[in-house]
Every structure is written in C-alpha cells, then in structure tokens.
Amino acid sequence: MDIVLIKDQKPFPIEVKFGKLDFDGLKAFAKKFNINEGHIISSAIEQKHETDGRTFYAVPAFKFLLK
C-alpha cells in the first residue's frame, strides 16, 4: 500500500500505479481491515472494479487531485 489515509475512523487505502493496474494489493488490504472501498491513482486510466462486495476505483491523477 502506498498511502493510507484515515477517513471517518477507517483506513482509506490508495495505490499509485503507472501502467498496468493491479488490484490485488487493495483487495488484500480491504479484506484484512474490513473495508469496502479503495483507490488507485493512475496516469490516465479510469475504471471501476467490483469484487467480493468491495469497490475499487482507478482514477487519473489529475482527477484525483481535483477532488
């Protein structure tokens, strides 16, 4: 995990990727800490990935920084 923020008393995981997206690290972190959401900051890819009742978002860096 590259960054972990605390949001509403829960960990909020963020991975930074350049190139191919890999959700395995986020999935493992979410399972271990019983959370349902995480983000990947990418260079240009925007994607929503749902698995095991959890949602992971890939967001281009410029959009993430605008939030």
DAKAVEN-V244906 format. One record per run of one state. SS is the DSSP state (2 for helix, 1 for strand, 0 for the rest). FROM is the first residue (numbers start at 1). LEN is the number of residues. If there is no record, write none. Layout:
ss: (SS SS)
from: (FROM FROM)
len: (LEN LEN)
This chain:
ss: (0 1 0 1 0 2 0 1 0 1 0 1 2 0)
from: (1 3 8 10 17 24 34 37 43 47 52 54 61 67)
len: (2 5 2 7 7 10 3 6 4 5 2 7 6 1)
